[in-house]
Amino acid sequence: MAQVITKDNLQELLDSGKPVVVDFWAEWCSPCRMMAPVVDELAEEYADKAIIGKCDIEENDSIAIKYAIRNIPTILFIKNGEVVDRQVGACPKSVLAEKLTKIL
């Protein structure tokens, strides 16, 4: 299952040395709810290689502002503290897996 990312734990996760994938979502967003099981599957499959989590923009608007999240779902791929890729909108699991594999 994907880790819950908040303003309280984000920096610790970024400092882990592992790539971090953040799914920005909201409860009212239908495409976000469609992506939720996909993100959870990736979190299980890549548990040893990357940190994969979800950030509710309603509860963590400061993080959404920091990363200029304008549309949801938006999934950021972060390596060494820098955003190296992003996916805006719903997509197949294979697209996310390919982007994640590139940063491992």
C-alpha positions as CSV (number, residue, x, y, z in Angstrom):
1,M,0.0,0.0,0.0
2,A,1.2,3.5,-0.8
3,Q,2.5,5.6,2.0
4,V,0.6,8.7,3.1
5,I,2.7,11.7,2.4
6,T,2.2,14.9,4.5
7,K,4.1,18.1,5.2
8,D,5.3,16.3,8.4
9,N,7.1,13.4,6.6
10,L,7.9,14.6,3.1
11,Q,11.4,15.8,3.8
12,E,12.3,12.6,5.7
13,L,11.2,10.6,2.7
14,L,13.1,12.8,0.3
15,D,16.2,12.3,2.4
16,S,15.9,8.5,2.4
17,G,18.2,8.1,-0.6
18,K,15.5,6.3,-2.6
19,P,13.5,7.7,-5.5
20,V,10.2,9.0,-4.3
21,V,6.9,8.8,-6.3
22,V,4.2,11.1,-5.1
23,D,0.6,10.8,-6.3
24,F,-1.3,14.1,-5.7
25,W,-5.0,13.4,-5.4
26,A,-8.3,14.4,-3.8
27,E,-11.3,12.4,-2.6
28,W,-13.7,14.1,-5.0
29,C,-11.5,13.4,-8.0
30,S,-12.8,10.4,-10.0
31,P,-9.6,9.9,-12.1
32,C,-7.6,10.0,-8.8
33,R,-9.8,7.2,-7.4
34,M,-9.2,5.2,-10.6
35,M,-5.4,5.5,-10.2
36,A,-5.4,4.6,-6.4
37,P,-5.2,0.8,-6.9
38,V,-2.5,1.2,-9.6
39,V,-0.4,3.4,-7.2
40,D,-0.9,0.8,-4.4
41,E,0.2,-2.0,-6.7
42,L,3.4,-0.1,-7.7
43,A,4.1,0.6,-4.0
44,E,4.0,-3.2,-3.3
45,E,6.0,-4.1,-6.3
46,Y,8.8,-1.5,-5.8
47,A,8.8,-1.5,-2.0
48,D,12.5,-2.3,-1.7
49,K,13.6,0.1,-4.5
50,A,11.5,3.3,-4.1
51,I,9.1,5.1,-1.8
52,I,5.7,5.4,-3.4
53,G,3.1,7.5,-1.7
54,K,-0.1,9.6,-2.0
55,C,-0.5,13.2,-1.0
56,D,-4.1,14.5,-0.5
57,I,-4.0,18.1,-1.8
58,E,-6.9,19.1,0.4
59,E,-5.0,18.2,3.5
60,N,-1.5,19.2,2.3
61,D,-2.0,22.3,0.1
62,S,1.4,23.6,1.0
63,I,3.0,20.6,-0.8
64,A,0.8,21.0,-3.8
65,I,1.7,24.7,-4.0
66,K,5.5,23.9,-3.6
67,Y,5.4,21.5,-6.6
68,A,3.0,23.7,-8.7
69,I,0.3,21.0,-8.9
70,R,-2.4,22.4,-11.1
71,N,-4.3,19.3,-12.1
72,I,-5.0,16.0,-10.4
73,P,-4.1,13.3,-10.5
74,T,-0.5,14.4,-10.9
75,I,2.3,11.9,-10.1
76,L,5.8,13.3,-9.5
77,F,8.9,11.2,-9.8
78,I,11.6,12.6,-7.5
79,K,15.3,11.6,-7.4
80,N,17.9,13.2,-5.2
81,G,15.3,15.7,-4.1
82,E,14.6,16.9,-7.7
83,V,11.5,16.3,-9.8
84,V,12.8,14.4,-12.8
85,D,9.5,13.4,-14.4
86,R,5.7,13.8,-14.0
87,Q,2.5,12.2,-15.2
88,V,-0.6,14.4,-15.3
89,G,-3.9,12.6,-15.6
90,A,-4.9,8.9,-15.4
91,C,-2.7,6.4,-17.3
92,P,-2.0,2.7,-17.5
93,K,0.2,1.1,-14.9
94,S,2.8,0.4,-17.5
95,V,3.4,4.1,-18.1
96,L,4.1,4.7,-14.4
97,A,6.3,1.6,-14.2
98,E,8.4,2.7,-17.2
99,K,8.9,6.2,-15.7
100,L,9.9,4.7,-12.3
101,T,12.3,2.1,-13.8
102,K,14.1,5.0,-15.6
103,I,15.0,6.6,-12.3
104,L,16.0,3.5,-10.3
